[in-house]
């Protein structure tokens, strides 16, 4: 196909991850680590803790449990962003989309965090699981014990099969290992096919990528939902929501698309991706806008059904959050940052085409959805001993900057643009 006067686009460009950029990210990491350190010291000395009974979940509260909860929140949050980046990549092939061709490598590079995320997740589960997950306490499954819990006992096999309930959660850990194993396998497969396409051209790689994307999407549908139940919903073991997998996915999705948008704008600002025009940016803005509303719809569906059925075992989830001095205000922060703000700011066509609006909204959404995960995890693990303080801010900065280093590093190792992608020409002429 002749490129009608399109020769001036540099298709061989690579992202140069400069020392200056690395230094800025490292600076944030160090600042985060210092803030985290301050948080840990304050926690150890008991400053800023309002322990009414000194109890959380029926046992004495220790500062390191808050550290563990933060480790877990950030692990789940950043794993999801990386995973959904790859999901969004696969969707482009499943949908035979052409407009997004110059952005494919950004989506794929996000998956580079997953091998690290997998190691962190498995390690932190062994380190923190016993204090974070109430269901891992053996006495809950012993009918002779005063702690015996028939509801959790009924769910025991989901964690411990084929071993005895309350022993070692083999089934749970097996799921975690299998999910990460397959996710990393698929990412490597996608990277391999991308590299071959860059070298050899032709359409065969596109068809190959399309079928691998289909397999990935089927596996993703099952694994992302089950991991949401495992990693987040099982914290509140008595409570369950049939919509929860969707809800967590929606939160990850908004954040991942926000991150894709931020990286795209960052690269454009550095003079890369000349073929990405206002129309591509507008499309990303529409996705951010649309998925924010989708997330709100799921949040509200879950809330409304539980609210009007008013069954105690369901409503306990919202009661312990809404009536809490610690978490109550954050419910409104959550809705404000993740729904009202993007809805009102990105409503107009112009706002979706403006880098500055998108930068602000997408940055706020990343923080906002972190708050969403904070609200899912902390009340069930820490009771009233949680909150957002130095520890939370520090851990978020450490994780965020570490993930940024990994993702941008991966982005700099290969061509920035899929130069032999059969739909590149279509993307040049993308206009909405």
C-alpha positions as CSV (number, residue, x, y, z in Angstrom):
1,X,0.0,0.0,0.0
2,X,1.5,3.3,-1.0
3,X,1.7,5.8,1.7
4,X,0.2,8.9,0.1
5,X,2.7,11.5,1.1
6,X,2.8,9.9,4.6
7,X,6.5,9.2,4.4
8,X,7.5,11.9,6.8
9,X,6.3,9.8,9.8
10,X,9.3,8.2,11.6
11,X,8.2,4.6,12.0
12,X,11.5,3.5,13.5
13,X,11.3,5.7,16.5
14,X,12.1,4.4,19.9
15,X,11.3,6.0,23.2
16,X,14.5,7.3,24.8
17,X,14.2,6.7,28.5
18,X,16.5,9.5,29.4
19,X,18.6,9.7,32.6
20,X,16.7,12.9,33.5
21,X,13.3,11.1,33.3
22,X,14.6,8.2,35.3
23,X,16.0,10.6,37.9
24,X,12.6,12.3,38.3
25,X,10.8,9.0,38.8
26,X,13.5,7.8,41.2
27,X,13.1,11.0,43.2
28,X,9.4,10.3,43.6
29,X,10.3,6.8,44.7
30,X,12.7,8.0,47.3
31,X,10.3,10.7,48.6
32,X,7.6,7.9,48.8
33,X,10.0,5.7,50.7
34,X,10.8,8.5,53.2
35,X,7.1,9.2,53.7
36,X,6.4,5.5,54.1
37,X,9.3,5.4,56.7
38,X,7.8,8.2,58.6
39,X,4.4,6.4,58.5
40,X,6.0,3.2,59.9
41,X,7.8,5.0,62.7
42,X,4.6,6.8,63.7
43,X,2.8,3.5,63.6
44,X,5.4,1.8,65.8
45,X,5.3,4.6,68.3
46,X,1.5,4.5,68.3
47,X,1.2,8.1,67.2
48,X,-2.0,9.0,65.4
49,X,-3.8,5.8,66.5
50,X,-7.2,6.2,68.1
51,X,-7.6,2.7,69.5
52,X,-10.8,2.8,71.4
53,X,-10.6,-0.9,72.4
54,X,-7.3,-1.7,70.9
55,X,-9.0,-4.4,69.0
56,X,-9.4,-5.1,65.3
57,X,-11.3,-8.1,64.3
58,X,-11.2,-9.5,67.9
59,X,-7.4,-9.3,68.4
60,X,-5.0,-6.6,69.5
61,X,-4.0,-4.3,66.7
62,X,-0.4,-4.0,65.6
63,X,1.2,-1.3,63.4
64,X,2.5,-3.7,60.9
65,X,-1.0,-4.9,60.0
66,X,-1.6,-1.4,58.5
67,X,1.6,-1.8,56.5
68,X,0.4,-5.2,55.3
69,X,-3.0,-3.8,54.3
70,X,-1.3,-1.1,52.3
71,X,1.0,-3.6,50.6
72,X,-2.1,-5.6,49.6
73,X,-4.1,-2.6,48.4
74,X,-1.2,-1.4,46.1
75,X,-0.4,-4.9,44.9
76,X,-4.0,-5.5,43.8
77,X,-4.4,-2.0,42.4
78,X,-1.2,-2.0,40.2
79,X,-1.6,-5.6,39.2
80,X,-5.0,-4.7,37.8
81,X,-3.8,-1.7,35.9
82,X,-1.0,-3.8,34.3
83,X,-3.4,-6.6,33.5
84,X,-6.1,-4.4,32.0
85,X,-3.5,-2.6,29.9
86,X,-3.0,-6.0,28.2
87,X,-6.7,-6.6,28.1
88,X,-7.2,-3.3,26.3
89,X,-4.4,-4.4,23.8
90,X,-6.2,-7.7,23.1
91,X,-9.5,-5.9,22.7
92,X,-8.1,-3.9,19.8
93,X,-7.3,-7.1,17.9
94,X,-10.6,-8.8,18.8
95,X,-12.5,-5.7,17.6
96,X,-10.3,-5.3,14.5
97,X,-9.7,-1.7,15.5
98,X,-7.4,0.4,13.4
99,X,-7.5,3.8,15.1
100,X,-5.4,2.6,18.1
101,X,-2.5,1.1,16.1
102,X,0.1,3.7,17.2
103,X,-0.9,3.2,20.8
104,X,-0.6,-0.6,20.9
105,X,2.9,-0.7,22.3
106,X,1.9,1.5,25.2
107,X,-0.8,-0.9,26.2
108,X,1.4,-3.9,25.9
109,X,4.3,-2.4,27.8
110,X,2.0,-1.9,30.8
111,X,1.9,-5.7,31.1
112,X,5.7,-5.7,31.9
113,X,4.8,-5.0,35.6
114,X,2.9,-8.3,35.9
115,X,5.9,-10.7,36.5
116,X,7.0,-8.4,39.3
117,X,3.5,-8.0,40.5
118,X,3.1,-11.8,40.6
119,X,6.2,-12.3,42.8
120,X,5.1,-9.4,45.1
121,X,1.6,-10.8,45.3
122,X,2.6,-14.3,46.2
123,X,5.3,-13.2,48.6
124,X,3.1,-10.7,50.3
125,X,0.3,-13.2,50.7
126,X,2.7,-15.5,52.6
127,X,3.9,-12.6,54.7
128,X,0.6,-10.9,55.4
129,X,-2.2,-13.3,54.6
130,X,-2.7,-14.7,58.1
131,X,-3.3,-11.2,59.6
132,X,-5.3,-9.8,56.6
133,X,-7.5,-12.8,55.8
134,X,-9.9,-13.8,58.6
135,X,-10.7,-17.1,56.9
136,X,-7.1,-18.3,57.4
137,X,-7.7,-18.9,61.1
138,X,-8.0,-22.6,61.9
139,X,-10.4,-22.2,64.9
140,X,-13.2,-20.9,62.6
141,X,-13.5,-24.4,61.1
142,X,-13.4,-26.3,64.4
143,X,-17.0,-27.0,65.6
144,X,-15.6,-27.5,69.1
145,X,-14.1,-24.0,69.2
146,X,-16.0,-21.0,70.6
147,X,-14.7,-19.2,67.4
148,X,-16.4,-21.7,65.1
149,X,-18.1,-19.9,62.2
150,X,-20.6,-22.1,60.2
151,X,-20.7,-19.6,57.3
152,X,-17.0,-19.4,56.8
153,X,-16.8,-23.2,57.4
154,X,-19.2,-23.6,54.5
155,X,-16.9,-21.6,52.2
156,X,-13.7,-23.3,53.5
157,X,-13.2,-25.6,50.5
158,X,-12.9,-22.7,48.2
159,X,-9.6,-21.8,50.0
160,X,-8.2,-25.0,51.3
161,X,-9.3,-27.8,49.0
162,X,-7.9,-30.6,48.8
163,X,-6.4,-30.1,52.3
164,X,-8.3,-29.8,55.6
165,X,-10.1,-26.6,56.1
166,X,-8.0,-24.1,58.2
167,X,-4.7,-25.8,57.3
168,X,-2.9,-24.3,54.3
169,X,-4.8,-22.5,51.5
170,X,-3.5,-24.7,48.6
171,X,-6.4,-24.0,46.2
172,X,-6.3,-20.3,46.8
173,X,-2.5,-20.1,46.2
174,X,-2.8,-22.4,43.2
175,X,-5.2,-20.0,41.6
176,X,-2.9,-17.1,42.2
177,X,0.1,-18.9,40.7
178,X,-1.9,-20.2,37.7
179,X,-3.4,-16.8,36.9
180,X,-0.1,-14.9,37.0
181,X,1.6,-17.8,35.1
182,X,-0.9,-17.6,32.2
183,X,-1.0,-13.8,32.2
184,X,2.8,-13.6,31.9
185,X,2.7,-16.3,29.2
186,X,0.2,-14.4,27.1
187,X,2.1,-11.1,27.4
188,X,5.3,-12.8,26.3
189,X,3.4,-14.3,23.4
190,X,2.0,-10.9,22.4
191,X,5.5,-9.3,22.6
192,X,7.0,-12.2,20.6
193,X,4.4,-11.8,17.8
194,X,4.8,-8.0,17.8
195,X,8.6,-8.4,17.4
196,X,8.1,-10.8,14.5
197,X,5.7,-8.4,12.8
198,X,8.2,-5.6,13.1
199,X,10.9,-7.7,11.4
200,X,8.9,-9.5,8.8
201,X,5.7,-7.5,8.0
202,X,2.7,-9.1,6.3
203,X,-0.7,-9.7,7.7
204,X,-0.1,-13.2,9.1
205,X,1.0,-11.8,12.4
206,X,-2.1,-9.7,12.8
207,X,-4.3,-12.9,12.3
208,X,-2.1,-14.8,14.8
209,X,-2.4,-11.9,17.3
210,X,-6.1,-11.9,16.8
211,X,-6.5,-15.6,17.7
212,X,-4.2,-15.3,20.7
213,X,-6.1,-12.2,21.9
214,X,-9.3,-14.3,21.8
215,X,-7.8,-17.0,24.0
216,X,-6.5,-14.3,26.3
217,X,-9.8,-12.6,26.6
218,X,-11.6,-15.8,27.5
219,X,-9.0,-16.6,30.2
220,X,-9.1,-12.9,31.4
221,X,-12.9,-13.0,31.8
222,X,-12.7,-15.9,34.2
223,X,-9.4,-15.1,36.0
224,X,-10.0,-11.4,36.6
225,X,-13.3,-12.1,38.2
226,X,-12.1,-14.9,40.4
227,X,-9.0,-12.9,41.5
228,X,-11.4,-10.1,42.5
229,X,-13.2,-12.6,44.8
230,X,-10.0,-14.1,46.1
231,X,-7.9,-11.0,46.7
232,X,-10.6,-8.4,47.7
233,X,-14.0,-9.9,48.4
234,X,-12.7,-12.8,50.6
235,X,-11.5,-10.2,53.1
236,X,-15.1,-9.6,54.2
237,X,-15.7,-13.4,54.3
238,X,-19.3,-13.3,55.4
239,X,-20.4,-10.8,52.8
240,X,-20.6,-11.4,49.1
241,X,-21.8,-9.5,46.0
242,X,-22.6,-11.3,42.8
243,X,-21.5,-8.2,40.9
244,X,-18.1,-7.8,42.5
245,X,-15.9,-9.2,39.7
246,X,-17.4,-6.6,37.3
247,X,-17.1,-3.8,39.9
248,X,-13.3,-4.5,40.5
249,X,-12.8,-4.9,36.7
250,X,-14.5,-1.5,36.1
251,X,-12.2,0.2,38.6
252,X,-9.1,-1.3,37.0
253,X,-10.4,-0.5,33.6
254,X,-10.9,3.3,34.2
255,X,-7.4,3.4,35.8
256,X,-5.7,1.5,33.0
257,X,-7.3,3.7,30.3
258,X,-6.3,6.8,32.3
259,X,-2.7,5.5,32.5
260,X,-2.7,4.8,28.7
261,X,-3.9,8.4,28.1
262,X,-1.3,9.9,30.4
263,X,1.6,7.9,28.8
264,X,0.3,8.9,25.3
265,X,0.1,12.6,26.3
266,X,3.6,12.3,27.9
267,X,5.1,10.8,24.7
268,X,3.3,13.4,22.5
269,X,4.8,16.2,24.7
270,X,8.3,14.6,24.1
271,X,7.8,14.8,20.3
272,X,7.0,11.1,19.8
273,X,4.0,9.6,18.1
274,X,3.5,12.3,15.5
275,X,0.7,10.4,13.8
276,X,-1.4,10.5,17.0
277,X,-3.7,13.5,16.5
278,X,-6.5,15.2,18.3
279,X,-8.9,12.5,17.2
280,X,-6.9,9.7,18.9
281,X,-6.7,11.8,22.0
282,X,-10.5,12.4,21.8
283,X,-11.1,8.7,21.6
284,X,-9.1,8.1,24.7
285,X,-11.0,10.9,26.5
286,X,-14.3,9.2,25.5
287,X,-13.1,5.9,26.9
288,X,-12.1,7.6,30.2
289,X,-15.5,9.4,30.3
290,X,-17.5,6.4,29.4
291,X,-15.8,3.9,31.7
292,X,-16.1,6.3,34.6
293,X,-19.8,6.2,34.1
294,X,-19.7,2.4,33.8
295,X,-17.9,2.2,37.1
296,X,-20.4,4.5,38.8
297,X,-23.3,2.4,37.3
298,X,-21.8,-0.8,38.9
299,X,-21.0,1.0,42.2
300,X,-24.6,2.3,42.4
301,X,-26.2,-1.0,41.3
302,X,-24.3,-2.9,44.1
303,X,-25.3,-0.2,46.6
304,X,-28.9,0.2,45.6
305,X,-29.8,-3.5,45.6
306,X,-28.2,-4.0,49.0
307,X,-29.8,-0.8,50.3
308,X,-33.4,-1.6,49.4
309,X,-33.3,-5.3,50.2
310,X,-31.9,-4.3,53.6
311,X,-30.7,-7.8,54.6
312,X,-28.3,-7.5,57.5
313,X,-25.7,-9.9,56.1
314,X,-25.5,-7.8,52.9
315,X,-25.9,-4.3,54.3
316,X,-23.1,-4.8,56.9
317,X,-20.6,-4.1,54.1
318,X,-21.9,-0.5,53.6
319,X,-23.0,0.1,57.2
320,X,-19.4,-0.5,58.5
321,X,-18.1,2.0,55.8
322,X,-20.8,4.7,55.9
323,X,-21.2,4.9,59.7
324,X,-17.4,4.9,60.3
325,X,-15.6,8.1,61.2
326,X,-12.6,6.8,59.4
327,X,-14.1,5.6,56.1
328,X,-17.5,7.4,55.9
329,X,-16.1,10.6,54.3
330,X,-14.1,8.6,51.8
331,X,-17.2,7.1,50.3
332,X,-18.1,10.7,49.1
333,X,-14.5,11.4,48.1
334,X,-14.7,8.2,46.0
335,X,-17.8,9.2,44.2
336,X,-16.6,12.8,43.8
337,X,-13.3,11.9,42.3
338,X,-14.4,9.0,40.2
339,X,-17.8,10.1,39.0
340,X,-18.7,13.8,39.4
341,X,-15.4,15.2,38.5
342,X,-14.7,13.2,35.2
343,X,-18.4,13.5,34.3
344,X,-18.6,17.3,34.6
345,X,-15.1,18.1,33.3
346,X,-15.0,15.7,30.3
347,X,-18.6,16.2,29.1
348,X,-17.7,18.6,26.3
349,X,-16.0,17.6,23.0
350,X,-13.3,20.2,23.6
351,X,-12.3,18.9,27.0
352,X,-11.7,15.4,25.6
353,X,-9.3,16.9,23.0
354,X,-7.3,19.0,25.4
355,X,-4.1,17.5,26.9
356,X,-4.3,19.6,30.0
357,X,-7.8,18.6,30.9
358,X,-7.1,15.0,30.3
359,X,-3.8,15.1,32.3
360,X,-5.6,16.5,35.3
361,X,-8.6,14.2,35.1
362,X,-6.6,11.1,34.5
363,X,-4.2,11.8,37.3
364,X,-7.1,12.4,39.7
365,X,-8.8,9.2,38.5
366,X,-5.7,7.1,39.3
367,X,-5.7,8.5,42.8
368,X,-9.5,8.2,43.0
369,X,-9.5,4.5,42.1
370,X,-6.8,3.9,44.6
371,X,-9.2,5.3,47.1
372,X,-11.8,2.9,45.8
373,X,-9.5,-0.1,46.6
374,X,-8.5,1.4,49.9
375,X,-12.3,1.4,50.8
376,X,-12.6,-2.2,49.7
377,X,-9.6,-3.5,51.7
378,X,-9.0,-1.5,54.8
379,X,-12.3,-1.7,56.7
380,X,-12.3,-5.5,56.6
381,X,-8.6,-5.8,57.5
382,X,-8.0,-2.9,60.0
383,X,-11.4,-2.0,61.4
384,X,-11.3,1.5,62.8
385,X,-7.5,1.5,62.8
386,X,-7.2,2.4,59.2
387,X,-7.2,5.8,57.4
388,X,-5.1,7.6,54.9
389,X,-1.8,8.9,56.4
390,X,1.9,8.9,55.7
391,X,2.0,5.1,55.3
392,X,-0.7,5.1,52.6
393,X,0.7,8.0,50.6
394,X,4.3,6.7,50.8
395,X,3.4,3.2,49.7
396,X,1.3,4.5,46.8
397,X,4.2,6.7,45.6
398,X,6.7,3.8,45.9
399,X,4.5,1.4,44.0
400,X,3.6,4.0,41.4
401,X,7.1,5.1,40.6
402,X,8.4,1.5,40.6
403,X,5.7,0.5,38.1
404,X,6.5,3.6,36.0
405,X,10.2,2.7,35.8
406,X,9.3,-0.9,34.7
407,X,6.7,0.2,32.1
408,X,8.7,3.0,30.6
409,X,11.8,0.8,30.6
410,X,9.9,-1.9,28.7
411,X,8.6,0.8,26.3
412,X,12.1,2.0,25.5
413,X,13.3,-1.5,24.5
414,X,11.3,-2.0,21.3
415,X,9.9,0.1,18.5
416,X,7.3,2.6,19.7
417,X,5.1,2.0,16.8
418,X,3.9,-1.2,15.2
419,X,5.4,-0.2,11.9
420,X,4.1,-3.2,9.9
421,X,0.7,-3.3,11.4
422,X,-1.8,-3.7,8.5
423,X,-4.1,-0.9,9.8
424,X,-1.5,1.8,10.3
425,X,-2.7,3.6,7.3
426,X,-6.2,3.7,8.6
427,X,-4.9,5.2,11.8
428,X,-3.2,8.1,9.9
429,X,-6.6,9.1,8.5
430,X,-8.5,8.7,11.8
431,X,-11.0,11.5,12.1
432,X,-14.0,11.8,14.4
